[in-house]
């Protein structure tokens, strides 16, 4: 069987990011490659119903290292930032006109003594700071000089997600806890353990399952999270000390890998073909059927082109230009020619 045929069958897209100028989508796979797509061409083709082939990437950047693979992506200015499987973070120069990835510009080794996965990245653009979830810890890194500013410790198992707003950021971990941090205090300011709240426990086939937090996200006023054995829950920041959720979303019953605030709605995805969006009051706004059995990454933008991209356990990337239904699907790997 040809190489691409195998990869199409077993491909998993672990993360995505959008370039700073909003023109290009980047996605990384479990095979270590990074595919690049032209967002402008995709949206124009969808809106104008042209016959142009937009399904395949404009370029696939091949993994250059045998001992590591990309797991997480972020974008800052002219650099594609890649979190890898061996506790390292890379910065690649990118051509703003073509989107093509160029030379490796810088490399940061987070934990030289051990090899941990960098599962998630979040950029505080206002303070030019990168937060990298590596193993059980979050590393705060200056994007001006590559200096590790601080290591935030407190989780007892590896961290799945890191997301922030202003001075605060939130983490979700395999240890079943959600922690809220203030980067000025260098420590967690609050910690929630959803498994201790019977209302937040999600049963699978009528049985309790191990509780882990797959994703957590935050805005100025709200925090949301979900995971395995944990329902999607929305909290007002001022109510965290009371451990009282503003709303619990019962409709999404599968393990959760993605929570995301999209405008005034909250998006949820995970071990399901369906991606759901809810209003903050709990009303379902949309349900998008995807190509694969699970979604691990969601990215979106409103300008310069409205664009929502959904990817996971599939060679396909599903695209919506109205955030309500799927418009088209992209391929990561092309089919082998006969």
C-alpha positions in Angstrom: 0.0 0.0 0.0 1.4 3.4 -0.9 2.5 5.8 1.8 -0.1 8.5 1.4 -2.9 5.9 1.2 -1.8 4.6 4.7 -1.6 8.1 6.0 -5.0 9.0 4.8 -6.5 6.0 6.6 -4.7 6.7 10.0 -4.1 10.4 10.0 -4.9 12.4 13.1 -4.7 16.2 13.0 -3.6 17.3 16.5 -3.8 21.1 16.2 -4.3 24.1 13.9 -3.5 27.8 13.9 -4.2 30.8 11.6 -1.5 33.2 10.5 -1.4 36.7 12.0 -2.6 38.3 8.7 -5.6 35.8 8.6 -4.7 34.5 5.2 -3.3 31.0 5.9 -4.4 27.9 7.9 -1.7 25.6 9.4 -2.5 22.1 10.6 -0.2 19.4 12.0 -0.6 15.6 11.9 0.5 12.6 14.0 3.0 11.9 11.2 4.8 15.1 12.0 3.9 17.1 8.9 2.3 20.5 8.7 -0.2 21.3 5.9 -0.8 24.9 4.7 -4.1 26.2 3.2 -5.0 29.5 1.6 -8.1 30.8 3.6 -8.9 33.5 1.1 -9.2 31.1 -1.8 -11.2 28.6 0.3 -13.8 31.3 1.3 -14.0 32.8 -2.1 -14.6 29.4 -3.7 -17.3 28.6 -1.2 -19.1 31.9 -1.5 -18.8 32.1 -5.3 -19.3 28.4 -6.0 -16.3 28.1 -8.3 -14.7 25.0 -9.7 -11.3 25.7 -8.4 -9.7 22.9 -6.4 -9.3 24.1 -2.8 -9.5 20.8 -1.1 -5.7 20.1 -1.1 -3.1 22.0 0.8 -0.9 24.5 -1.1 2.1 22.9 0.6 3.0 20.2 3.1 6.0 21.0 5.3 7.7 17.7 6.1 8.9 16.8 9.6 12.7 17.5 9.7 13.5 15.6 12.9 13.4 11.9 13.7 13.2 12.2 17.5 10.2 14.6 17.7 6.9 15.5 16.2 4.7 18.7 16.3 1.7 18.5 18.7 0.6 22.1 19.1 0.7 25.2 17.0 0.4 29.0 17.5 1.2 32.0 15.4 2.9 35.3 16.3 3.9 38.1 13.9 5.9 36.3 11.1 6.5 33.1 13.1 4.8 29.7 13.2 5.4 28.4 16.7 5.4 24.6 17.1 5.2 22.7 20.4 6.8 19.2 20.0 6.9 15.8 21.7 10.3 16.3 23.4 9.7 19.3 25.6 10.8 21.8 22.9 9.2 24.8 21.2 10.3 25.9 17.7 9.9 29.1 15.8 9.8 29.0 12.0 10.0 32.0 9.8 7.0 32.3 7.4 6.6 34.2 4.2 3.6 36.5 4.7 2.7 36.5 1.0 2.8 32.8 0.2 2.4 31.3 3.7 5.3 28.9 3.1 7.3 27.9 6.1 11.0 28.8 5.9 14.0 28.3 8.2 14.0 27.3 11.8 14.6 30.6 13.5 14.8 29.7 17.2 14.4 26.8 19.5 13.6 26.7 23.3 14.2 23.5 25.3 11.7 23.7 28.2 12.8 20.7 30.3 16.2 19.4 29.2 16.2 16.6 31.8 13.0 14.9 30.7 11.0 14.4 27.5 7.4 15.7 27.8 4.8 16.5 25.2 4.0 20.2 24.6 0.2 19.7 24.4 -1.0 23.3 24.0 0.2 26.8 23.4 -1.4 30.2 24.2 0.0 33.6 23.3 -0.6 36.7 25.4 -0.1 39.2 22.5 -0.3 42.3 24.7 2.7 41.2 26.8 4.6 39.3 24.0 4.5 36.2 26.1 4.0 32.5 25.2 2.5 30.0 27.6 3.4 26.3 26.8 1.7 23.4 28.5 4.5 20.9 28.8 3.9 17.8 31.0 2.5 18.8 34.3 3.6 22.4 34.1 3.1 25.6 32.2 6.1 27.6 31.0 5.9 31.3 30.6 8.3 32.4 27.8 9.3 35.9 26.5 8.8 36.1 22.8 11.2 39.0 22.7 14.3 37.1 23.7 13.2 33.5 24.3 13.8 33.6 28.0 11.8 31.3 30.3 10.2 33.8 32.7 8.5 31.3 35.0 7.4 27.7 35.4 3.9 27.4 36.9 3.6 24.2 38.9 0.7 22.6 40.7 -0.9 19.9 38.5 -0.3 16.3 39.3 -0.6 15.0 35.8 -0.1 16.3 32.3 -1.9 19.4 31.1 -4.2 19.2 28.1 -5.0 22.8 27.6 -4.0 26.4 28.4 -6.0 29.5 27.5 -6.0 33.0 28.9 -7.4 36.5 29.0 -5.6 39.6 30.4 -3.6 38.7 33.5 -5.3 35.4 34.0 -5.0 32.0 32.3 -6.7 28.7 32.9 -5.4 25.1 32.6 -7.2 21.7 32.3 -5.3 18.6 33.3 -5.4 14.8 33.2 -5.5 15.0 37.0 -9.1 16.1 36.8 -8.6 19.7 38.0 -9.1 23.1 36.4 -6.8 25.7 37.7 -7.0 29.5 37.4 -3.7 31.4 37.5 -2.6 35.0 37.7 0.7 35.5 35.9 1.6 38.3 38.3 1.2 36.1 41.4 3.1 33.1 39.9 0.7 30.6 41.4 -2.8 29.2 41.0 -5.5 31.5 42.4 -8.2 28.9 42.3 -8.7 25.2 41.7 -11.8 23.3 40.8 -12.2 19.5 40.9 -15.5 18.8 38.9 -15.6 15.1 39.9 -16.5 16.3 43.5 -19.7 17.9 42.2 -22.2 15.2 41.3 -24.0 17.6 38.9 -20.9 17.9 36.8 -20.1 14.2 36.5 -20.8 12.7 33.1 -21.7 9.0 33.1 -20.8 6.7 30.1 -23.3 3.9 29.4 -24.7 4.6 32.9 -21.3 4.1 34.5 -18.9 6.6 36.1 -15.6 7.1 34.2 -12.3 8.5 35.1 -12.4 12.3 35.3 -10.0 14.4 33.2 -10.2 17.9 31.8 -9.7 18.0 28.1 -10.2 21.7 27.6 -10.8 24.9 29.5 -11.2 28.5 28.2 -11.7 31.9 29.7 -12.8 35.5 28.9 -12.9 38.6 31.0 -16.1 37.4 32.8 -16.5 33.7 32.0 -14.8 30.3 32.2 -15.9 27.1 30.6 -14.5 23.5 30.7 -15.2 19.9 30.0 -13.5 16.6 29.6 -13.8 12.9 30.2 -16.3 12.1 32.9 -16.9 15.9 33.1 -19.9 17.7 31.6 -19.5 21.0 29.7 -19.9 23.7 32.4 -19.9 27.5 32.4 -18.9 29.6 35.4 -18.9 33.3 36.0 -15.5 34.3 37.2 -16.9 36.0 40.3 -18.7 32.7 41.4 -15.7 30.4 41.2 -15.1 30.5 45.0 -18.7 29.2 45.5 -18.1 26.3 43.0 -21.5 27.1 41.5 -21.8 26.8 37.7 -23.8 29.4 35.8 -25.0 26.6 33.5 -24.3 22.9 32.8 -24.8 21.8 29.2 -26.4 18.3 29.2 -26.7 17.9 25.4 -23.1 17.1 24.7 -22.6 13.6 26.3 -19.2 12.6 24.8 -15.8 13.2 26.3 -14.7 16.8 25.5 -11.4 17.9 23.9 -12.4 21.5 22.8 -14.1 24.3 24.5 -14.0 27.7 22.8 -15.8 31.1 23.2 -17.0 32.1 19.7 -18.5 35.6 19.8 -21.3 35.3 22.4 -21.5 31.6 22.2 -19.6 28.6 23.6 -18.4 25.9 21.2 -17.9 22.3 22.3 -16.3 19.3 20.5 -14.7 16.0 21.4 -15.3 12.3 20.9 -18.2 12.9 18.6 -19.0 13.7 15.0 -21.0 16.7 16.2 -19.7 20.1 17.1 -22.2 22.0 19.1 -22.5 25.7 19.9 -24.6 27.1 22.7 -25.7 30.5 23.9 -24.4 31.4 27.4 -28.0 30.8 28.6 -27.8 27.2 27.4 -29.8 27.3 24.1 -28.3 25.3 21.3 -27.3 27.7 18.4 -25.9 25.2 15.9 -24.8 21.6 15.5 -22.2 20.9 12.8 -21.7 17.3 11.5 -18.0 16.6 10.8 -16.1 14.1 8.7 -14.3 12.2 11.5 -15.3 10.4 14.7 -13.6 13.0 17.0 -12.5 16.6 16.9 -9.3 17.8 18.7 -8.8 21.3 17.3 -11.0 24.3 16.4 -9.8 27.6 15.1 -11.8 30.6 13.9 -11.7 34.2 12.8 -14.1 36.9 11.6 -11.7 39.1 9.6 -10.5 39.3 6.9 -12.6 36.3 6.0 -15.1 34.6 8.2 -13.7 31.1 8.7 -14.2 28.2 11.2 -12.0 25.1 10.9 -12.6 21.8 12.6 -10.1 18.9 12.7 -9.3 15.7 14.5 -9.3 11.9 13.9 -9.5 12.2 10.2 -7.6 13.2 7.1 -10.3 15.8 6.5 -10.6 19.3 7.9 -14.1 20.6 7.9 -14.8 24.3 7.1 -17.7 26.6 7.9 -17.8 30.2 6.6 -21.0 31.1 8.6 -20.3 29.2 11.8 -23.6 27.3 11.5 -23.1 24.4 9.0 -20.2 22.8 7.1 -19.5 24.3 3.7 -16.6 22.1 2.5 -13.9 19.7 3.6 -10.2 19.9 3.0 -7.7 17.1 2.6 -4.5 16.9 4.6 -2.8 14.2 2.5 -3.6 13.9 -1.2 -4.5 10.5 -2.7 -1.6 8.7 -4.3 -1.7 8.7 -8.1 -2.1 5.4 -9.8 
